[in-house]
Amino acid sequence: MMEEKKLSAPVRVIRAVYNILATALIALGAGVALLWIAGIRPYAVVSGSMEPEISVGSVCVVNHNASYSKIKKGDIIAFRAGEDVLVTHRAVSVTEDGIITKGDANNTEDAAPVKKKDFVGKTMFSIPLIGYIITFVHTRHGLIASAAVLAAFILIGAAIPDKKREKKK
């Protein structure tokens, strides 16, 4: 008859915390993937034009499926202002020429109305500070750091004993 080894209390606690973190990360990844498939995208805020409503370093969650024709005064929208520039500003009026926008912190309206071809979506909500993480991860150093943290997390998980592995031995 095989004798069952009991794991020490600290090892059981570390394993439980690791399992909770791993489950949370998997759930977060699945949630983000589902939102991405549904056309919901996060964008990091890099300027203060929408302060105090949306601060620098926030992440705006934008619905790409929002209808251009249903945008009304007061809605916060994302739109392209050039090839590589995404802007998040408030609609101050909707005209035949397009949607007139303005950053809450700006004194004047944006120079050109937003046309349908430049409309990206409607901002659903924003989360402060998370944009800093997204911005960092999109750099070379951030990508390397993320890969290193993920590899360390996997290696730590493999090194922590658990009951199933102990029973097999």
N, C-alpha and C positions, 0 to 999 in steps of 0.2 A: 504494500500500500504506500502510495506516494504522500509525503508530508507536504502540506501547503504552507508556503512561506507567507508571513504577513509583512506588509510594507509598513515602515515606520510612519508615525503621524505626520511629521514634516513632509515626507515624500508624498503621502496621500494628499496633503493640502496643496503642494506644488503641482501635482498631477491634476487635481480638480481645477485649480486656477488656470493652468495651461489649457485644459479641455474647454473651459468656459470661454477663454480668449479665442481659441481656435474656432469654436462654434460661432462666436460673434463675428469674427472675420469672414467666415464662410457665408453667414447670413447677410452681412453687409455687402459682400461681393455679389451675391445672388440678387439682392435688392437693387443695387446699382445697375446690374446687367438688365434686369427687368425694366427699370426706368428708361435705360438707354434704348431698349427695343421699342418702348412705348413713345419714344420721341422726346423724352425729358432729359435735358443736358445741363450739367453744371458749368458755370463760367466764373473764373476768378476776377474780382474787381481790382483794377490797378490804378484808378484815379479817384479823386474825391468829389467828382462832379455831382454825385447823388447823395452826399452827406447832408444831414445826419441820418436820413432814411437808410442808406446803404453805405457802409464805411469801406475804406480801402482795406483790402485783405479779406473781405467777405466773399462768399460764393453765392452767385445768383443761380437759382434753379429755374430754367427756362423751358416752357412748353413749345416745342417746334410745331406742334399740331394746331396751335391757336390760329384762329381765322383772322386774317388781316382786316377783313370787312367788319369784324365785330369789335375792333379796338375802339375804345371810347376815351374821352377826356379823363385823365387821372390814372389810366393804366400805365404800368411801367413795362416798356418793351425793349427787346434787344434787336439791333439792326446793324447792318454792315455800312461802314463809312470808309470805303476803300477796300482793297483786297485783303489786307491783313488786320484790319481794325474792326473790332466788335464793340459797339457802344450800347450801354444800358441807360436810357433816359425816360422821363415821364412824358406821355402824350398830353400836350396842353390844348390841342384842338385837332379836329379831323376835318379836312377840306377836300375839295375835288382834286387839288394838286397833290395831296398825300397827307400823312400824319405829321403835324408840327410838334416837335419835341424840344425839351429843355431839361438840362440837369438841374436838380433842386438847388444846388449850391451856385449855379451860374446866374448871372444877371440878365443874360439875353437868351432868346430862343436859338436853337441850332440853325445854321445858315440855310440848309436845304431841307425840304420836307422828305419824309421817309416814303419811298415808293414801295409798291408790293414786291418788286424784285429784290429789294434790299432788306425786307422784313425777315427776321429770323424767328421770332416768337415772343410770347408774353411771359414776363417774369412772374412766377408763381409765388416765390418767397426767397428770402436770402438768409444765410447763416454767417454770422460774424466769424472772422479769423480763419476759417477753414480754407479760404482762398490762398492763404500763404502756403499751406501744405501743397495744394494743387500746383501752384506756381513753382515751388521748389522741386516737386517730383517731375515736372516737365523740363528740368535742366539736366545736363549730363551728370553733374554731381548728385542730384536728387535721384536720378534713375539708378546710379551705382549704389547709393545709400539704401534705397528701397530694396534692391536685389540682395544686398548684404544682410539687411534686417530680416527679410523673408528666409534667406538661407539659414541664418542663425536661429530663427524661430523653429524651422523644421529640424535642424540638428539638435536643438535643446529638447524638442518633443521626442526625438528618437532616443535621447540619452536618459530621459526620466523613466524609471521603471514603472510598469503598471501590472495589475493583477494578471491580465491575459498572457503577457509575455513571461511572467514568472511561472505561471502554471505550465506553459509549454516546456520550460527548462527542466 
